[in-house]
Amino acid sequence: MDLELRLEVVILPVTDVDEAKAFYERAGFVTDTDHRAGEHFRVVQCTPPGSACSVTFGTGIPQGAPGSVQGLHLVTPDLPSAREALVGRGVEVSEPFHFGPEGQAPGLDPGRADYGSFASFTDPDGNGWLLQEVKVGVPGR
């Protein structure tokens, strides 16, 4: 039997669960669950549109320092459109950038190569996200 592994949940450390939930809903994530068990336990799970992996945050669950998760990638086939949609929802997103011979450079990758164009944003606690352009139908995706 071949090994099959799917990443389905990433736990995000947050300071204020309600503020985080409102941010992710504003960013277009779907709230799958918001469960409370008493005063000291709450788990919220939100999923980006089209994703099989969700983020979870809450109280009474193991987590690191708020803002300590960095480099989460949201892959999109059209970075400018995804960026525009997030900005339209009130999310502060960086201008697009790519990496060239001199390092990080402004603008989309000149050839619009898969995995070559990015934009970034953070949630209210500073957890860091990257939008990354990868066109639909890329082998292995």
C-alpha positions in Angstrom: 0.0 0.0 0.0 1.3 3.4 -0.9 1.6 6.0 1.8 -1.1 8.6 1.6 -0.9 11.7 3.7 -3.1 14.8 3.6 -2.5 17.9 5.6 -6.0 18.9 6.8 -5.6 21.3 9.7 -3.0 23.9 10.8 -3.4 25.4 14.3 -3.0 29.1 14.5 -2.1 30.9 17.7 -4.4 33.9 18.2 -5.0 36.4 21.0 -8.7 37.1 20.4 -10.8 34.2 18.9 -13.7 36.4 17.9 -11.4 38.9 16.1 -9.6 36.1 14.3 -12.9 34.5 13.3 -14.2 37.8 11.9 -10.9 38.3 10.0 -10.9 34.9 8.4 -14.6 35.2 7.4 -13.9 38.6 5.9 -11.1 37.0 3.9 -13.6 34.5 2.5 -12.8 31.5 4.6 -15.8 29.4 5.6 -16.3 28.7 9.3 -16.8 24.9 9.5 -17.2 24.8 13.2 -17.3 27.1 16.3 -17.6 24.7 19.2 -17.5 25.5 22.9 -17.2 23.1 25.8 -17.5 25.1 28.9 -15.8 28.4 29.7 -12.3 27.4 28.9 -12.5 25.5 25.7 -13.4 26.8 22.2 -12.3 25.6 18.8 -13.0 27.4 15.6 -12.2 25.8 12.2 -12.1 27.9 9.0 -11.4 26.7 5.5 -10.1 28.8 2.6 -12.4 28.6 -0.5 -11.5 25.5 -2.5 -9.0 24.1 0.0 -8.9 20.7 1.6 -6.8 22.2 4.5 -8.3 24.3 7.3 -7.0 26.5 10.0 -8.1 26.0 13.6 -7.8 28.4 16.5 -9.4 28.8 19.9 -8.9 28.6 23.6 -7.8 25.6 25.6 -6.0 24.1 22.6 -2.2 23.8 22.4 -0.7 26.7 20.5 2.4 28.8 20.3 2.8 32.5 20.7 0.2 34.6 18.7 1.7 35.6 15.4 4.4 32.9 15.4 3.1 31.0 12.4 4.6 32.3 9.2 4.8 31.3 5.6 1.4 29.7 5.1 0.7 29.5 1.4 -2.6 30.1 -0.3 -2.2 28.9 -3.9 -4.2 30.6 -6.6 -4.3 30.4 -10.4 -4.7 34.2 -10.7 -2.7 36.2 -8.1 -3.9 39.7 -9.2 -7.6 38.6 -9.0 -7.2 36.9 -5.6 -5.3 39.9 -4.2 -8.0 42.2 -5.5 -10.8 40.1 -4.0 -9.0 40.1 -0.6 -8.4 43.8 -0.7 -12.1 44.3 -1.6 -12.9 42.4 1.6 -10.9 44.8 3.7 -7.7 42.6 4.0 -4.4 44.5 3.7 -2.4 42.6 1.1 1.1 43.6 -0.2 1.7 44.5 -3.8 2.7 41.5 -5.9 6.4 40.5 -5.8 8.7 37.8 -7.2 12.3 36.7 -6.7 14.9 37.5 -9.3 18.7 37.4 -9.5 18.9 40.2 -6.9 16.4 38.7 -4.5 12.8 39.9 -3.9 11.6 42.3 -6.6 8.4 44.2 -7.1 5.7 43.0 -9.5 4.6 39.7 -10.9 7.1 37.2 -12.2 7.9 38.6 -15.7 7.1 35.2 -17.3 4.2 34.5 -14.9 5.9 31.2 -14.1 4.2 28.9 -11.7 5.4 29.3 -8.2 7.0 32.6 -9.2 4.6 35.4 -8.0 3.6 36.3 -4.5 1.7 38.7 -2.3 1.6 38.7 1.5 -0.8 39.5 4.3 -1.1 38.9 8.1 -4.0 38.2 10.4 -4.6 40.5 13.3 -2.0 38.7 15.4 0.7 38.8 12.8 0.4 35.2 11.6 1.9 35.4 8.0 0.3 34.3 4.8 1.6 34.2 1.2 -0.6 34.2 -1.9 1.3 32.2 -4.5 0.4 31.9 -8.2 0.2 28.4 -9.6 -2.0 27.8 -12.6 -4.7 25.1 -12.5 -3.8 21.8 -14.1 -0.1 21.8 -13.1 1.1 18.2 -13.0 1.2 16.8 -9.5 -1.4 19.2 -8.2 
